[in-house]
């Protein structure tokens, strides 16, 4: 899993009047490419079908490149969309790894930031 800070940032960016395929940058860190949703106006796009995501291994920030160009009248919106779930289960007398704790705490911070965007 990622080993970088989850900073206090808005987990949403909107590009208005930006024609072309991008790249459209986002400055909020994510843990995986699927942790964002991308909209062209009000239509939710699908990763690999409608766009690709490039992530920085050192910061978790990245960019989105559309497969089909946006027009100057389109709004492109990128929002944090990590699935709200707990995937780690710590058991009595089991291993308690720092990497597992970091991932769980990073996810909790991301979830809280996402809720603020609603």
BELKASUL-V817931 format. One line per field, one symbol per residue. phi: phi as a letter, one per 20 degrees, with the letter a starting at -180 (. if undefined). psi: psi as a letter, one per 20 degrees, with the letter a starting at -180 (. if undefined). burial: b if it has 16 or more other C-alpha atoms within 10 Angstrom, else e. A space follows every 50 residues. Layout:
phi->???
psi->???
burial->???
This chain:
phi->.fcbfeeecfebbcddmdfoeofdecdefcebffecdccdldefedfmed bcdddefecmeabddffcfeefeeddddcfbfffbdddcedgmefcegff ffffffffffgfffffef
psi->rqmrqornrplpppopknqaibqoqpjpqrhqhjjqqppodjpprpqhgh rqppqpihiirbqppqhpqqriiqppppqplppnqpipopqpjrpnphhg gggghggggggghghhi.
burial->ebeeebeeeebbbbbeebebebebbbbbbbbebeebbbbbbeeeeebeee bebebeeebbbbbbbbeeebeeebbbbbbbbbeeeeeeeeeeeeeeeeeb ebbbebbeebbebbeeee
